């Protein structure tokens, strides 16, 4: 990365992500349950919730209903992608520029 260029996620935020999510797939699964609740026969009575089931569809055109369905699918894909990004970031190895140079030099000597 060029000097002075900032990453979207700061070192402190990356450290927080690693400390929170590294090796903690159970936490990501709980977050998925919160962000993407689903209908399940195993859910206790009164706790089944699909965020879209409260949307009024009686007064919308088929075209608008299709747009809403596509928006729902996009939101689900985005949330899954974000959870995946947390998993990848939490598993990243920390390596300084000097250590990267050393590793590459060793690899090229083979």
C-alpha positions in Angstrom: 0.0 0.0 0.0 1.3 3.5 -0.9 2.5 5.7 1.9 -0.4 7.9 3.2 -3.0 5.6 1.6 -5.7 4.5 4.1 -7.5 1.3 4.2 -11.2 1.1 4.7 -10.7 -0.7 7.9 -8.2 0.7 10.3 -5.6 -1.4 12.2 -7.5 -0.9 15.4 -10.7 -2.1 13.8 -9.0 -5.1 12.2 -7.6 -6.0 15.6 -11.1 -5.8 17.1 -12.5 -8.0 14.3 -9.7 -10.5 14.9 -10.2 -10.5 18.7 -13.9 -10.9 18.3 -14.4 -13.3 15.4 -11.2 -15.3 14.9 -12.1 -19.0 15.3 -15.5 -18.0 16.5 -17.9 -19.4 13.8 -20.6 -19.7 16.4 -20.7 -16.0 16.8 -21.1 -15.5 13.1 -23.9 -18.0 13.0 -25.7 -16.1 15.8 -25.2 -12.8 13.9 -26.8 -14.5 10.9 -29.8 -15.5 13.0 -30.2 -11.9 14.1 -29.7 -10.2 10.7 -31.4 -12.9 8.6 -34.1 -14.6 10.8 -35.8 -17.5 9.1 -38.9 -19.5 9.5 -38.2 -22.7 11.3 -40.4 -25.5 12.8 -38.0 -25.7 15.7 -38.4 -22.1 16.7 -40.4 -21.5 19.9 -44.0 -20.3 19.4 -44.1 -16.6 18.7 -40.4 -16.4 17.8 -40.7 -17.2 14.1 -40.0 -14.1 12.2 -39.2 -13.3 8.6 -38.5 -9.6 8.2 -40.4 -9.5 5.0 -43.6 -11.2 6.3 -44.9 -7.9 7.7 -44.7 -6.2 4.3 -48.2 -5.5 2.9 -48.5 -7.0 -0.5 -52.2 -6.7 -1.0 -52.0 -3.2 -2.4 -48.9 -3.5 -4.7 -48.6 -4.4 -8.3 -46.9 -7.6 -9.4 -44.0 -5.5 -10.7 -43.6 -3.8 -7.4 -43.8 -7.2 -5.6 -41.0 -8.5 -7.9 -38.8 -5.4 -7.2 -39.3 -6.0 -3.4 -38.4 -9.7 -3.8 -35.2 -8.8 -5.7 -34.3 -6.2 -3.0 -34.8 -8.8 -0.3 -32.5 -11.3 -2.2 -29.9 -8.5 -2.7 -30.0 -7.7 1.0 -29.6 -11.3 2.0 -26.6 -11.7 -0.3 -25.0 -8.5 1.0 -25.4 -9.6 4.6 -23.9 -13.1 3.8 -21.0 -11.4 2.0 -20.4 -9.1 5.0 -20.4 -12.0 7.5 -18.0 -13.8 5.1 -15.8 -10.7 5.1 -15.6 -10.7 8.9 -14.6 -14.4 8.8 -11.8 -13.7 6.3 -10.5 -10.6 8.0 -10.5 -12.3 11.4 -8.3 -15.1 10.0 -5.7 -12.8 8.3 -2.2 -13.3 9.4 -0.4 -10.1 10.5 2.9 -9.5 8.6 5.1 -6.4 8.5 6.6 -5.2 5.3 10.0 -6.4 6.5 8.7 -9.9 7.3 7.0 -10.1 3.9 10.3 -9.2 2.2 12.1 -11.8 4.2 9.6 -14.5 3.4 9.7 -13.6 -0.3 13.5 -13.7 -0.3 13.5 -17.1 1.3 10.9 -18.4 -1.2 12.9 -17.1 -4.2 16.1 -18.8 -2.9 14.4 -22.2 -3.1 
